[in-house]
Structure formats: C-alpha cells, structure tokens
Amino acid sequence: MALHGSPIKWSLFYIKSSIKYKPKAIIFRYLNDYPSLGKTLLRFFSEALTIAMAKINGTAIYWICHNVDKETDSYYPYLSKIRRNLLQSYSERIFVLDEILVPYAIKAFPKAKVDNISFGTFEIKNKDYDRIKEINDFITENKSDRTIFGLCIGSINYKTIHFLEIPKLLQNAKDQGIDLKLIVGGPISGYLREKHPEIFSYYTESKNIFFVDGFIKHEELDIREISFVFKSNTDLSVPLSYYTAAKANVPIMAIEDTFSAEIVIAYNLGEVVNKDYKNLSQIIEKVNNTKYSYDSFLRKNSWDRTALKLKKYLQNGE
C-alpha cells in the first residue's frame, strides 16, 4: 500500500492501515522538506509519531535512502539531520541504490545496518509524440556525416551540474572541431531564470541546442541517433536516467570526480570527460565505437531483484 499525497499524512496513514491490516513494515524514501517551516515541522512530527507507533506495534521500519549524503531539497538542514538520525537509529535496514554506495552509507550511517537495492527500467505511457517528433525533426534537419547529437533532459537542482556545464561543453566541442548539437529539456527554466539567467539565455539563443522548456514524456530509445546522454550528479546517488539510457543502449557521458563517473566506470556504461573537456574528442570517438555493458548492468539492477530482496527481509523479520 502506498501513501498518496502529502507525506505529512504519514501518521494518519499508518493508523488507518493498522486498523485494517496491521502492516509488517513501513518503508520511508525521500525526506525532502518544504520552504515552509510550518509544513516541514508537521512532516517531522508526523514521521516521528509514525516511527514511535511502529516500534510499539512491532512494525518493521525500512528506509530507501536515495541520496546518501543529503536530501535533494533541504531548506532546514538542522531538521533534515534530525529526521535522518531518527531513521538511522530506528530502521531495521537502510537500503541504498547500488552496492558501490554501501561503503559511503556505512560511513554516513554508522549506527545502522546497510544493504543495497536498485531501481530499474520502466515504460513511459501516454508519450508526448508531438514533442518527440519535433526533436527527431531537429536531428534530421541538422544531420550530417560529422554531426554528433547528445541528450541532456531531466529535472534541475544543486546537484545536476550537467545543465550548467553545457556552454562549456559546446565551446570545447567547437574548439576541437566537433560539430556537437544537444537536445536539452525539462522543468528547468524557473530555476535557471532565478539562479543562472545567463545560461537560460544561452539555451534559448544557441543554434546548437534544441531546448524544451518543460516535461518531456519520452524514452531515450524514442529519440534517433543520440550518441550519448550527458548527465553527472554531484551527490551520492544513482540517477534514474542511467537505467533508461542503458535500456536504450545509449552511453553516458559523466564528468570526472563525481559519483556518477564512478558508476559509469564500474559498470562500463559510457565515458568520463575531464573537467576541462580536453579529452572530449577522444570521448566522442569512443562513444561511437565502443561496446558497453548495458545488459549486465540491467541484469544486476532491476525492480525484480529489489522486490525479492525486500521480500526476503520481510519474511525473515530482519
């Protein structure tokens, strides 16, 4: 059973569920907070009450910790730290989203038992076919024997440095004689206008960018002739798009000295570009001529394996 709507309702949801079913476990995931202090406090007290009731009733507590180091949204870091410590102290197990993250998590959560699960691929329903056609038309209109197309689509926040690196990436491509064009998009314009207006202007004015301002319901394999996905987060997490890129057999270009680069190297999912982009021409050559290990990555990381592991813990009461 999933809690739909605001996580502030955690305690009420648990009480209602306990009356009907007496749950064997509750699973927390994101601990993002709100700009409003009042709403953040309500969520904190609801979570704390839920944890207390679960302990009294013998309900197991698990935490799927997507971001090992900190939450994506944390307006009140002190409260975030308290909430994280609560789950560290009272969870039977903390799950991180790759085995490579386990050593980081053990260091971050020394009082907890840690294990790994993963996300997996998924099928997008009700796709935005008109938008997909516009993107593919842009590729067709700009295609030549020497043109390379990259994809950079998603949400934006402090950790998604790839969006801010695009001007630098394209300038270095030009300097190295690479005809590189990017499809860039997502619900990112508000953030950029507020924090990086010069980059937003660059997106809208550059002839080498097809910019989509908003959500795009698509899968990577819907977009033709993409040589790489440019995505490299600075936090300790695995982007969901890494699974979808692997499903589409599209290599990932990550930036050095990030955990994203560590994942790309460990699973042979693409290439790592230097921070100064001096090796960009070699990277472009590789992504077009290298066989990557997408299948083995997806076999090891799937929703089925995650479900089986959670089931094992529930059955064994661990």
N, C-alpha and C positions, 0 to 999 in steps of 0.2 A: 504494500500500500504506500502510495506516495503522498507527501504533503504538497498540495497545490496552493498557490497563492503565497502570501507573506510568511516568511519563517518566524515572524513574531507570534504566530499561532501554534508554535511547537507544543507548548504545554497543553493547550486545549485539544489539539490533535491526538496527543498521547493519551489523555484522559478518555476521550471518545473511543479510541482504538482499544484501550484496556478494558472498557466496559463490554465491548463486543467480542474481542478475540484474545486478550492477554498476549501481546506481541512477544516473540522470543528475543527480538533485538530491535534496536533503533540505529539508524545509520545517518550520521551527520556528514555533510560535504562542505560546500563553501561557507566561510564565516565572514563574508563581506559585510561591511556596515553601511551606514547611511550618512549623508551630510547633516541630517537632523540628529542632534544629541538625544532628544526625547525618544525617537524611534530606535536609535541604537541601544539605549538603556532598556527599553521594553524588550528588545530581542535578547539582550544579555540576561535579563531576569527570567524570560521565558525558557531560554536554554538551560539556565541554572536549575530552575524548578523541574524541568523535564529530566535532567540528569539525576536530581535527588529522588524523584518518584521512581525512575527506572531502577536505581540502586535498591530502594525499599522493596520494589516488586520483583526483583531478580531478573530484570530485563537487561540483556547484554547491550553494551554501547560500543559502536564502531565509528571510526572517523576516516572517511576517504579524503585524504589531505592532498588536494590538487597542487597547491603551491607550498613547498616545504619551508621556504624562508619567510614569506609573509603573504598576506592576502592581496588580491588584485586591487580591491578597494578598501582602504583603511583610513578613515577620516579621524578616528580617535585611537591612535596606536596603543595607548595605555590600556584601553578597554579591550582591544584586539589581543593584546598579550595576556590579559586575564582570561579571556574566553579560550584562547589556545591552551593555556595552562590547565584549565578545567578539563578539557578533553584529553590532554596529555595524562592527567592524573587518573581519570575515571574510565577511559576507553579500555576495553579488553584488548584491542588491537588498533594500531594506526596503519592504514594502507596508503602507500604512495604509488605513483603511477608508472614506475619502472624499477627493475631490480637495481639499476645503476643509481637510483635515488636513495636506496636503503642506507648506505653509509652516511649520506648527508642527513637523513632523517634520524638516525641513531644519535648523531651529534646534536641535532636540534631538539630532540625529544628524549633525553637520557632516562626519564622515568617511565617510558612506555615500551611496549612490545611492538615491533615494526615488521611489516611484511609488504610485499608488493602485489599489486594487481595492475590492470591496464584498461584503457579504452579500446575501441576497435573501430572498424569501418561502419558506415551507415548509408542508407539510401535516402536521398532527398526526394520528398514528394511535392507535388504542385510546383514544379520548377518554373523559373522565370524565363520562359523560352524566348520571349521578345528580347530580353537583355542578353541572353546567351547568343542570339543571332547577331545582335549589334557588335558584340565582342568578336565573334568569328568573322563578321564582315570587315571589321577593322584589321584583323590579321590578314585576311585575303587581300585587302586593298594595299597593305604595306609590305606584303611578302616579296622577297627577292632571294636570290641564291645565297646572299651573305647576311640576311636579317635574322636576328635571334629574338625570340619572344619569351618574356618572363611574366610570372603571375605573382601578385602581392595583394591578397584580399583577406579581410578579417576585421576584427574589432581593434580599437586602439586604446592604449593606456601607457603608464610609465614604462612598462617592460617591453613593449613592441617596438624596439629600436629600428627595425627594418623600414618602417614608414618614414622615419626621419633621415635614414641613410640613402634614400632613393636619389636625391640630387647628386650626392657624392658618387653613387654607383654609376649613374648615367654619364656624369662628367668624365670619370675614369674610363668608361667604355669608349667614349668619343676620343679621348686622348690616346687610347690603344688601338684605334681604328676598328672598333667593334660597332656594328650597326645594331644597337640594342633598343628594343621597344618593350614597354611594360604595360600590363593591364593592372591597374591599381583601383581598389574599391573597398567599400564597407561603410558602416555608420561612423565616419571619422571626421566629417567636416566641422562639426561643432567644436570638437577637441582641438583641431588644428587652428581654427579661426581664433580661439581663445589663447592657445599656448604657442603656436608656431604659424602665424599668419603668412609668413614668407614662404613656407613650404606648401601651404594650401594654394597660394598664388602660383607657385611653380607647377603643381599638379594640373591646374586648370589652364595654364598657358603653354606647357611643353608639348611640342608636336610628337614627342617620343612616348607620350603617356596617353592611354585611353582610361579616363578617370570616371568611375561610377560612384556617385555620392549617395550611398545607402546600401541596404542589404541586397545581396545577390543570392537567390536560391538556385544553386548550381552544384555540380560535382566537377572536380578537376578534369575528369575524362570528357566532360561536355565541351571543353574548350580545346580547339585543334592546335596542333603544332607548338605547344608550350615546351620549352627546353628545360625550364626549372621553376620551382617555387622559391621565392625569396622570403624567408621567414626565420627570424632568430630572436628569441626572447632572452631577456637578461636574468630572469628569475629561475628558480629550481623547479621547473615543471616541464611536462611534455605537451606541446601544442596539439590539439585535436586534429588540426590540418595535416600533421605528419602522417596520420593513418590514412586520410583521404588521398594525400599525394602518393603514398605507397600503393594504394588501391589502383590509382590511375597510371602507375609506372612512371611517375614524374619525379626526377631527382630534386632534392632540396639544396639550396644554397644558404648555408649558415655563416655567421660572422665569427671569427676566431675569438677565443677566450670567453665563450658563453657556454651554458649547459646545453643549449641547442646544438652547438658544434660537437660537444661530447657525444650526444645521442647520434648525430649524423655519422660520426667516425665509427662509433662502437657497432652500429648496425649496418654500415655501408649503405646509407640512404641517399648519398649525394656528396657534395664537396664543401669545404670550408674556405671562405675567402678571407684574405688578410684584411686587417682594419684599414690599411692604406690602399687596398684594392690593387696593389702592384702585381698580384698573381691572377688578376681577373681573366686575362686572355687564356692562360693555362686552364683555368676553371671552366671557361666556356667550351674549350676544346674537349675537356673531359666529360662534361655533362651530355655532350652529343655523341660520345663514342665509348662510353663505359657501361658495363652491365652491373647493375646494383642489386642488392639482396632484399628486394621488396617482399618476396614470398616468405622468406624465412622470418622476417620481421613480423609479418601479419600472422603467421602461424604461432609465433611466440606470444603475440599480443592481440587478444581478441575478447569480445564480450563473453563468449562461451567459457573461456578459461577463467575469466573473472567470476562468472556466476558459479562455476564449480568450486572455486576456492572459497567464496563466501558461504556456499552450501556446506562445505567441509567444516568450516569454523562453527557454523550454527549447529550442525549435528553433533559435533564433539564438545560444544559448550566452551570453546576456548575464547 
